[in-house]
């Protein structure tokens, strides 16, 4: 492949994005540039009218020392800066530098490049400011900015203040947009001029290498767009600073006198601009925009006033950054509020993906979009307007090929061709990967936003031949040209992307913790069940012994002979054993509610002195509920037999149950009467713990114990999912 070498001044529109504008090899003619060796302060390269500014003929300039040209005391200050151990790479300005020829007072700007120092000289000129003092002018300009609160107002005041300071006919604030193009968002001008406000300019009007120089240098001045450049002599230098033909040209990125691309000059003249000055607007390390100044006639801005404007540009950038940050902070606070709500809800959800798309707070509350989707463990969940399932699956496969934790684009179709068909729902995509494994993503989609804009001239019109020949040159017409911008969504800004990064890290942590918590909870639940079963076994053994003792006492008081006593005791023990057999049976198949209660109550209902009552619907509990229910009834009955109504001949128990029509839940009411006086317990007994665990943890039900003076009361509720009519085959429902 043949690589084309692009030289300064020998370009057309097809190569202007590669034009080496930082090494033009010449300067604008309103000053003189000197390149000196820092070691011996000898001039090794120069450009400009040395006769006028320095009183030295061009042929005698090379080889001169700085001491041959300038007088003290400014000479000493200049040399001190140039020979500093760590000299500044940014330009430094010295005012009122006098030459030995005595012709003119000069202003010097100098900076260091390795062993070389670059000195730029201009005639000292009186500043044309309202106050007569450039620094006082900066203070006035900044005071005007302080009263603004919004980005637009801040930019408007900045344009007004800059125009007032330098006296140009038009000053604009030009903002770079998300697609690389630019727009005039503020304008202050003479009434006679046509307005450029709201006009758009294509990205090619300010190519990338020009933007890079705007980042390095805050100010760029062209006093006369019709100038004839002054070449550097000699054209090239070697590393030692002596002339040669094989060395690289001088890097003039930091030079205010640097000559401008002929294409740019032609462009400005086509706009009717005779003088131009630009100030960079930097937000952090990003070139946010420019303050662009145009004048219809040639106009020079004095070096000290330029210094004031450069200082203002830096302070204005900070002010603008503060207002942008303030607006972003308000949005971040809202995002944090939404994420806090998600942090409360998502970890408690059974399914994280479902909660994020169907919960009270969703993904669309976190980041503004038209729709959202989650692909997790091969399952797709969507919210709002999204592409179809097959399209999202194809998109996930495409995302897997990029292996990026966060990907954002406002023109998905340009990156993923099939997405052009989804523009109505997914022209913009913000996607976050949920794990290092492929296929798990959260995606937000934004639809296409068709924008009607006015270009400054038709950017798509074929370029015309320039005066140097057939090579295409910049357009000559800048009249508003209406056009539509398609296949772009609203862009994802810094707040959106930062929120996505933070949310991704939080979600990864939440998913990991939920998996770990699930494993730990399962272990803890298994251990708790085992512990409870062991305690229950111990408790049942003790209760069984206590019940047998009670049965022996009751049987003894009722029996009239040893034979009758033995027979009665045997029957009661057999009834208790039958109840345990029924419990084991219920763990495999459904069991009748009535039978579970009757079998547990059997030893006490045989005593006719206990007029207890049972009434309820014919219902059956599924096997999962039969075991806990039997344990609950056993505890209630055992407690009543030992301490309550069933411990006395006059006591009784009313047991009633029914199924609620609305929910299907089983509600059982237990109420004791005529037993010993009841007092609320001072501590929770084992029976209460068993009832609570059985109901709440195993059945998700509820229970309430009350302690009336007449006897203990209890209301149990078992969810309808465990209850079926008694005539329904239980095995078909388990």
RAWO-V810086 format. One record per residue. RES is the residue in one letter. SS is DSSP state (H for helix, E for strand, C for the rest). PHI is phi in whole degrees, 0 to 359 (NA if undefined). PSI is psi as a letter, one per 30 degrees, with the letter a starting at -180 (* if undefined). Layout:
RES_SS_PHI_PSI / RES_SS_PHI_PSI
This chain:
X_C_NA_k / X_C_277_k / X_C_265_k / X_C_276_k / X_C_273_k / X_C_261_k / X_C_252_l / X_C_299_k / X_C_87_f / X_C_244_i / X_C_226_l / X_C_230_a / X_C_295_f / X_C_283_f / X_C_234_g / X_H_294_f / X_H_285_f / X_H_242_g / X_C_293_k / X_C_281_i / X_H_288_f / X_H_276_f / X_H_231_i / X_C_289_f / X_C_75_g / X_E_201_l / X_E_231_l / X_C_287_k / X_C_278_g / X_C_273_g / X_C_205_a / X_E_232_k / X_E_243_k / X_E_239_k / X_E_247_k / X_E_234_l / X_E_284_k / X_C_291_f / X_C_290_e / X_C_244_f / X_C_59_h / X_E_263_k / X_E_285_k / X_E_245_f / X_E_199_k / X_E_206_l / X_E_204_k / X_C_107_a / X_C_276_i / X_H_289_f / X_H_296_e / X_H_289_e / X_H_272_e / X_H_245_f / X_C_71_g / X_C_236_k / X_C_293_k / X_H_308_e / X_H_293_f / X_H_257_g / X_H_285_e / X_C_297_k / X_C_92_f / X_C_292_l / X_E_261_l / X_H_301_e / X_H_294_f / X_H_284_f / X_H_251_e / X_E_241_l / X_C_253_l / X_C_287_l / X_C_270_f / X_H_293_f / X_H_300_e / X_H_298_e / X_H_295_e / X_H_297_e / X_H_296_e / X_H_301_e / X_H_294_e / X_H_291_e / X_C_260_g / X_C_299_k / X_C_303_e / X_C_233_i / X_C_292_l / X_C_286_k / X_C_275_f / X_C_269_k / X_C_299_k / X_E_241_k / X_E_251_k / X_E_241_k / X_E_266_l / X_E_57_h / X_E_270_k / X_E_260_k / X_E_262_l / X_C_289_f / X_C_287_f / X_C_71_g / X_C_286_e / X_C_221_k / X_E_276_k / X_E_241_l / X_E_250_k / X_E_249_k / X_E_234_k / X_E_218_l / X_E_209_l / X_E_247_k / X_E_232_j / X_C_64_b / X_C_272_g / X_E_251_l / X_E_239_k / X_E_250_j / X_E_245_k / X_E_248_k / X_E_237_k / X_E_223_l / X_E_299_k / X_C_292_k / X_C_235_l / X_C_288_k / X_C_284_k / X_C_260_i / X_C_250_l / X_C_299_e / X_C_266_f / X_C_81_f / X_C_231_j / X_H_302_e / X_H_292_e / X_H_296_e / X_H_296_e / X_H_299_e / X_H_299_e / X_H_296_e / X_H_296_e / X_H_292_e / X_H_299_e / X_H_294_e / X_H_293_e / X_H_300_f / X_C_279_f / X_C_269_l / X_C_237_f / X_C_248_l / X_H_298_e / X_H_297_e / X_H_294_e / X_H_297_e / X_H_293_e / X_H_297_e / X_H_294_e / X_H_300_e / X_H_297_e / X_H_297_e / X_H_290_e / X_H_295_e / X_H_295_e / X_H_297_e / X_H_284_e / X_H_255_f / X_C_76_g / X_C_286_l / X_C_281_f / X_E_213_k / X_E_229_k / X_E_232_l / X_E_255_k / X_E_249_k / X_E_251_k / X_E_283_k / X_C_264_l / X_C_295_f / X_C_263_g / X_C_95_f / X_C_284_l / X_E_225_l / X_E_214_k / X_E_278_j / X_E_261_f / X_E_215_k / X_E_213_k / X_E_230_k / X_E_209_l / X_C_289_k / X_C_297_f / X_C_288_f / X_C_274_k / X_C_292_l / X_C_273_k / X_C_255_g / X_C_300_k / X_C_72_g / X_E_285_k / X_E_255_l / X_E_230_k / X_C_293_l / X_H_300_f / X_H_292_f / X_H_292_f / X_H_232_i / X_C_296_l / X_H_298_e / X_H_290_f / X_H_289_e / X_H_297_e / X_H_298_e / X_H_289_e / X_H_298_e / X_H_290_e / X_H_275_f / X_C_233_k / X_C_286_f / X_E_226_k / X_E_223_k / X_E_239_k / X_E_234_j / X_C_294_f / X_C_212_j / X_C_286_f / X_C_257_g / X_C_289_l / X_C_251_k / X_C_291_l / X_E_251_j / X_E_285_l / X_C_284_k / X_E_232_k / X_C_292_l / X_C_290_e / X_C_230_l / X_E_230_k / X_C_269_l / X_C_294_f / X_C_275_f / X_C_96_g / X_C_263_l / X_E_292_l / X_C_191_l / X_C_249_f / X_C_247_g / X_C_272_l / X_C_283_l / X_C_290_l / X_C_289_k / X_C_283_j / X_C_248_g / X_C_303_e / X_C_264_g / X_C_270_k / X_C_287_f / X_C_275_f / X_E_312_k / X_C_290_l / X_C_260_l / X_C_305_k / X_H_304_e / X_H_298_e / X_H_294_e / X_H_297_e / X_H_297_e / X_H_300_e / X_H_296_e / X_H_296_e / X_H_297_f / X_C_275_f / X_C_80_g / X_C_262_k / X_C_259_f / X_E_217_k / X_E_217_k / X_E_219_k / X_E_233_k / X_E_242_k / X_E_283_k / X_E_244_j / X_E_251_k / X_E_250_j / X_C_66_b / X_C_262_g / X_E_255_k / X_E_281_j / X_E_285_e / X_E_181_a / X_E_220_k / X_E_265_j / X_E_256_k / X_E_243_k / X_E_237_k / X_E_227_k / X_C_279_f / X_C_229_l / X_C_304_k / X_C_206_k / X_C_263_k / X_C_248_k / X_C_301_k / X_H_304_e / X_H_291_e / X_H_288_e / X_H_298_e / X_H_299_e / X_H_296_e / X_H_294_e / X_H_296_e / X_H_297_e / X_H_298_e / X_H_300_e / X_H_293_e / X_H_289_e / X_H_298_e / X_H_299_e / X_H_295_e / X_H_296_e / X_H_294_e / X_H_301_e / X_H_297_e / X_H_288_e / X_H_295_e / X_H_295_e / X_H_296_e / X_H_296_e / X_H_293_e / X_H_298_e / X_H_299_e / X_H_291_e / X_H_297_e / X_H_298_e / X_H_294_e / X_H_298_e / X_H_296_e / X_H_297_e / X_H_294_e / X_H_294_e / X_H_297_e / X_H_295_e / X_H_296_e / X_H_297_f / X_H_281_e / X_H_268_e / X_H_295_e / X_H_299_f / X_H_273_f / X_C_283_k / X_C_292_e / X_C_230_j / X_H_299_e / X_H_299_e / X_H_296_e / X_H_297_e / X_H_288_f / X_H_253_f / X_H_231_g / X_C_282_a / X_C_294_e / X_C_241_k / X_C_237_l / X_H_300_e / X_H_286_f / X_H_284_f / X_H_282_e / X_C_227_k / X_C_294_k / X_C_197_l / X_C_277_f / X_E_198_l / X_E_211_l / X_E_212_k / X_E_233_k / X_E_249_j / X_E_221_k / X_C_55_h / X_C_79_g / X_E_252_k / X_E_255_k / X_E_232_k / X_E_234_l / X_E_210_k / X_E_75_a / X_C_267_j / X_C_223_l / X_C_297_l / X_C_292_l / X_H_300_e / X_H_295_e / X_H_295_e / X_H_293_e / X_H_298_e / X_H_294_e / X_H_294_e / X_H_298_e / X_H_298_e / X_H_293_e / X_H_298_e / X_H_300_e / X_C_285_f / X_C_266_f / X_C_51_h / X_C_244_k / X_C_295_e / X_E_223_k / X_E_231_k / X_E_225_k / X_E_204_k / X_C_259_g / X_C_219_i / X_H_299_e / X_H_299_f / X_H_287_f / X_H_259_e / X_C_229_j / X_H_308_e / X_H_301_f / X_H_288_f / X_H_302_e / X_H_287_f / X_H_256_g / X_H_307_e / X_H_295_f / X_H_238_f / X_H_220_h / X_C_279_e / X_E_247_k / X_E_225_k / X_E_234_j / X_E_233_k / X_E_235_k / X_E_277_k / X_C_266_f / X_C_197_l / X_C_284_f / X_C_281_l / X_C_283_l / X_C_98_f / X_C_253_j / X_E_215_l / X_E_251_k / X_E_229_k / X_E_248_k / X_E_238_k / X_E_239_k / X_C_282_l / X_E_297_k / X_C_243_j / X_C_281_j / X_E_251_k / X_E_263_j / X_E_232_l / X_E_250_j / X_E_278_l / X_E_278_i / X_C_87_l / X_C_276_j / X_C_289_f / X_C_258_g / X_C_290_k / X_C_304_k / X_C_292_k / X_E_260_l / X_E_291_k / X_C_269_a / X_C_289_f / X_C_272_f / X_C_145_a / X_C_275_f / X_C_298_k / X_E_295_k / X_E_236_l / X_C_301_l / X_C_297_l / X_C_254_f / X_C_251_k / X_C_237_g / X_C_294_k / X_E_306_k / X_E_233_j / X_E_286_k / X_E_204_l / X_E_252_k / X_E_252_k / X_C_245_l / X_C_61_h / X_C_226_k / X_E_258_l / X_C_299_k / X_C_289_l / X_C_275_j / X_C_270_a / X_H_299_e / X_H_294_e / X_H_301_e / X_H_291_e / X_H_299_e / X_H_299_e / X_H_297_e / X_H_298_e / X_H_297_e / X_H_297_e / X_H_299_e / X_H_298_e / X_H_295_e / X_H_292_e / X_H_301_e / X_H_295_e / X_H_295_e / X_H_297_e / X_H_298_e / X_H_295_e / X_H_294_e / X_H_295_e / X_H_296_e / X_H_296_e / X_H_299_e / X_H_295_e / X_H_294_e / X_H_295_e / X_H_296_e / X_H_297_e / X_H_295_e / X_H_295_e / X_H_296_e / X_H_295_e / X_H_296_e / X_H_296_e / X_H_296_e / X_H_297_e / X_H_293_e / X_H_295_e / X_H_295_e / X_H_295_e / X_H_295_e / X_H_299_e / X_H_298_e / X_H_294_e / X_H_294_e / X_H_299_e / X_H_296_e / X_H_295_e / X_H_299_e / X_H_298_e / X_H_295_e / X_H_294_e / X_H_297_e / X_H_298_e / X_H_296_e / X_H_295_e / X_H_297_e / X_H_294_e / X_H_295_e / X_H_294_e / X_H_295_e / X_H_289_f / X_H_263_f / X_C_281_k / X_C_254_f / X_C_209_l / X_H_296_e / X_H_296_e / X_H_297_e / X_H_297_e / X_H_296_e / X_H_293_e / X_H_298_e / X_H_297_e / X_H_298_e / X_H_295_e / X_H_292_e / X_H_295_e / X_H_296_e / X_H_294_e / X_H_295_e / X_H_297_e / X_H_295_e / X_H_297_e / X_H_291_e / X_H_297_e / X_H_295_e / X_H_298_e / X_H_296_e / X_H_295_e / X_H_292_f / X_C_286_f / X_C_251_f / X_C_213_l / X_C_297_l / X_E_226_k / X_E_291_k / X_H_300_e / X_H_299_e / X_H_292_e / X_H_301_e / X_H_288_e / X_H_298_e / X_H_292_e / X_H_288_e / X_H_274_f / X_H_306_e / X_H_297_f / X_H_259_f / X_H_288_f / X_C_292_f / X_C_272_j / X_C_293_f / X_C_285_f / X_C_257_j / X_C_280_h / X_C_287_l / X_E_234_k / X_E_229_k / X_E_210_k / X_E_174_l / X_C_287_l / X_C_281_j / X_E_229_l / X_E_231_k / X_E_262_k / X_C_294_l / X_H_303_e / X_H_295_f / X_H_264_f / X_H_296_e / X_H_297_e / X_H_300_e / X_H_296_e / X_H_297_e / X_H_296_e / X_H_296_e / X_H_296_e / X_H_300_e / X_H_293_e / X_H_298_e / X_H_290_e / X_H_298_e / X_H_296_e / X_H_294_e / X_H_287_e / X_H_273_e / X_C_233_f / X_C_252_b / X_H_297_e / X_H_279_f / X_H_271_f / X_C_232_l / X_C_291_f / X_C_273_f / X_C_280_l / X_E_208_l / X_E_228_k / X_E_257_k / X_E_238_k / X_E_222_k / X_E_216_l / X_E_200_l / X_E_247_k / X_C_291_k / X_C_292_e / X_C_288_e / X_C_256_f / X_C_81_g / X_C_291_k / X_E_269_k / X_E_242_k / X_E_242_k / X_E_245_k / X_E_240_k / X_E_218_k / X_E_265_k / X_E_223_k / X_C_74_g / X_C_270_a / X_C_299_l / X_C_302_k / X_C_253_k / X_C_236_k / X_C_302_k / X_C_292_l / X_C_279_f / X_C_215_l / X_C_282_k / X_C_275_l / X_H_298_e / X_H_299_e / X_H_297_e / X_H_297_e / X_H_297_e / X_H_299_e / X_H_296_e / X_H_295_e / X_H_297_e / X_H_285_e / X_H_286_e / X_H_273_e / X_H_267_e / X_C_246_f / X_C_57_h / X_C_260_a / X_E_213_l / X_E_208_k / X_E_228_k / X_E_258_k / X_E_233_k / X_E_236_i / X_E_274_l / X_C_300_e / X_C_279_f / X_E_161_l / X_E_286_k / X_E_236_l / X_E_209_k / X_E_236_k / X_E_249_k / X_E_232_k / X_E_244_k / X_C_306_k / X_H_297_f / X_H_297_f / X_H_260_g / X_E_242_k / X_E_223_l / X_E_299_k / X_C_292_f / X_C_272_g / X_C_270_k / X_C_301_j / X_H_294_e / X_H_295_f / X_H_281_f / X_C_248_f / X_C_289_*
